[in-house]
Amino acid sequence: MGKGMTKLLLDEMYSGLKEYFELLGWEALTVQDVGLQGAKDRDIVLYAKAHDLILITQDQKMADMAEILQAKYVLISSGLIAKIADAKIREKYPDAKQT
């Protein structure tokens, strides 16, 4: 890819976020866009690495494979989602009580 724009590859569970990433200035592809819908995790990781894409996934196994194969990736874990939601709740409703 050289020095061109960094591109994202969205795993299947994040395909619906493509337009949002584009609005935020990212060039985003989905696994469907590149013909990998339903493909094995390894094949998706290898595709991302071969095309210098940053893989966005919620799949721990896929993230582990990306780490092993030294592919670029971001793991959006359930814990990360909960932390983001917690921060937004606290920001929007500072008087909300917790247990």
C-alpha positions, 0 to 999 in steps of 0.5 A: 500500500505504500504511503497511501491512506490507511485502510480498515478491514471490518470483520463481519460483526462490524460491517454495519459500521462502515459508513460511520468509519467513512464519516470519521475519515477512514477508508473502510472495507468489509469482509463482504466487500473483499469476498471473505464473508464466512471465510476462516479467521486465518484467511481474513487475517492473512488478507488483512496482512497481505493488503496492509489493512487494520483489522477491526474485530470482536473475535479474540481468536482472530486477534490472537491470530493477527498477533501471531502473524504480525498483522495490524488489528484492533480488538473491540472486546466486550470489556472495552465496550462496557468501559465506553458505555460506562464513560458515556453514562457518567458523562451524560448522567453525572448524578446517576447512582451505582450499587 
